[in-house]
Amino acid sequence: MTITPDKAWRAGRFWWDSSRPSPADSHPLSAVVFDLDALGDVECGGHRLAFNAAFAAHGLGLTWSATRYRKLLALPDERQRVAAELRARGVCTECDVLLKVLVEQICATKSRLLDAVMLGADLDARAGLVDLVTDAFTAGVAVGVVSTGRRQWVEPLVRQLVGDGLIQTVVTADDLPPTAPLGAGFRMALAEMGAPAHDSLAFTGSGDGVRGAAAAGMPAVLVDPEVAGARADYDGLRVADCRRLHAEPWVRGSRSAAA
């Protein structure tokens, strides 16, 4: 098809534009950082099971289904989720002090059981994840993973989901102080990979992850099949698409998180 000058004007395309750098060229992609929730359904496939084991350990006849647990994830804190469930079941509702004590005990038990549950969890990588990570590795784009979990189970889980040799760095809760500010894990991963935040892209599996990436100065893509407007998985996504996603905030004149 011949592009006439008139058509080129309306399209905003001219032959001399071909030598101009695109937004993606002006802001190259140096690194991609995933939070652990973006690799697989760690919440339902791991944390939920640990809570169910904790409920059983305390003699409570309740079990969280995946559907119920996803609804409770709307609450930002796991203690709030447990308290909401106990109230809904009529457990310790006669005394707020007793309810709070029981909630703390259940969450403490869940934390003790989490390592063993995660090490035995049968989790699958999100569709297209391994292909994307392999493509990034081949293209020379560094890949990192951040998690609020302990290294004891995070590293084996990352190997289970992605394989060996493709991830340059894994940052866990063991690498950060308890009072680390929002986004500290992303900042540490970038530092270890030698990648500037403005040349990097984050994939997260939660709103907290998006906020953490933004605090570190990174645009972020939310990957969650349950959230409208978010990516369901990585099927068909490649490094070229990541470069486009990374460039979009620059085009809009903002470094806010990209959806």
Residue pairs with C-beta under 8 A, 6 or more apart in sequence:
3 11
3 13
8 14
22 247
23 247
23 248
23 250
23 251
24 243
24 244
24 246
24 247
26 247
26 250
27 198
27 199
27 246
27 247
27 250
28 199
28 243
29 141
29 199
29 200
29 201
29 239
29 242
29 243
29 246
30 141
30 142
30 193
30 195
30 196
30 199
30 200
31 141
31 142
31 143
31 144
31 189
31 190
31 193
31 195
31 199
31 200
31 201
32 136
32 141
32 142
32 143
32 144
32 200
32 201
32 202
32 203
32 242
33 143
33 144
33 145
33 146
33 186
33 189
33 190
33 200
33 201
33 202
33 203
33 213
33 218
34 143
34 144
34 145
34 146
34 202
34 203
34 204
35 145
35 146
35 147
35 185
35 202
35 203
35 204
35 205
35 206
35 209
35 212
35 213
36 42
36 145
36 146
36 147
36 148
36 149
36 154
36 157
36 158
36 205
37 43
37 204
37 205
37 206
37 209
38 126
38 203
38 204
38 205
38 209
38 223
39 125
39 126
39 129
39 145
39 157
39 158
39 161
39 162
39 205
40 123
40 124
40 125
40 126
40 129
40 157
40 161
41 123
41 126
41 205
42 118
42 123
42 157
42 205
43 69
43 73
43 205
43 206
44 66
44 69
44 70
45 121
45 122
45 123
46 114
46 117
46 118
46 121
46 123
46 157
47 78
47 110
47 114
48 64
48 66
48 69
49 117
49 121
50 110
50 113
50 114
50 117
50 118
51 64
51 69
51 78
51 82
51 106
51 110
52 63
52 64
53 109
53 110
53 113
53 117
54 106
54 107
54 109
54 110
54 113
55 62
55 63
55 64
55 106
57 109
57 113
58 102
58 105
58 106
58 109
60 91
60 106
62 85
62 89
64 72
64 85
70 226
72 81
72 84
72 85
73 81
75 81
75 84
76 208
78 107
78 110
79 103
79 104
79 107
82 103
82 106
82 107
83 99
83 100
83 103
86 92
86 93
86 99
86 102
86 103
87 93
87 99
91 99
91 102
92 98
92 99
92 102
93 99
114 149
114 150
114 153
115 150
115 152
115 153
118 149
118 153
118 154
118 157
119 152
119 153
119 156
119 157
121 157
123 157
123 160
123 161
124 161
125 161
125 162
126 223
126 233
126 234
127 232
127 233
127 234
127 235
128 233
128 234
128 235
128 236
128 237
129 161
129 162
129 233
129 234
130 162
130 163
131 234
131 238
132 234
132 237
132 238
132 239
132 242
133 143
133 162
133 166
133 167
134 166
135 238
135 239
136 142
136 143
136 239
136 242
137 143
137 165
137 166
139 239
141 239
141 242
142 168
142 169
142 193
142 194
142 195
143 166
143 167
143 168
144 167
144 168
144 169
144 170
144 171
144 189
144 190
144 192
144 193
145 154
145 158
145 162
145 167
145 169
145 170
145 171
145 189
146 170
146 171
146 172
146 185
146 186
146 188
146 189
146 212
147 154
147 170
147 171
147 172
147 173
147 185
148 172
148 173
148 185
149 172
149 173
150 172
150 173
150 174
151 170
151 172
151 173
151 174
151 175
154 170
154 172
155 170
155 172
158 167
158 170
168 192
168 193
169 189
169 192
169 193
171 185
171 188
171 189
171 192
175 185
175 188
176 184
176 185
176 188
181 215
182 211
182 212
182 215
183 211
183 212
183 213
183 214
183 215
183 216
183 217
184 216
185 212
186 197
186 202
186 212
186 213
186 215
186 216
186 218
187 197
187 216
190 196
190 197
190 200
190 216
190 218
197 216
197 217
197 218
198 217
198 255
199 246
200 218
200 246
201 218
201 219
201 220
201 221
201 242
201 245
201 246
201 258
202 209
202 210
202 213
202 216
202 218
202 219
202 220
202 221
203 220
203 221
203 223
203 234
204 210
204 212
204 213
204 220
204 221
204 222
204 223
205 222
205 223
205 224
206 222
206 224
207 222
209 220
209 222
210 220
210 222
210 257
211 257
213 219
213 220
213 257
214 220
214 255
214 256
214 257
217 255
219 245
219 246
219 248
219 249
219 255
219 256
219 257
219 258
220 257
220 258
221 231
221 245
221 258
221 259
222 229
222 230
222 231
222 257
222 259
223 230
223 231
223 232
223 233
223 234
224 230
224 231
224 232
225 232
225 233
229 259
230 259
231 237
245 258
246 258
248 258
249 255
249 256
249 258
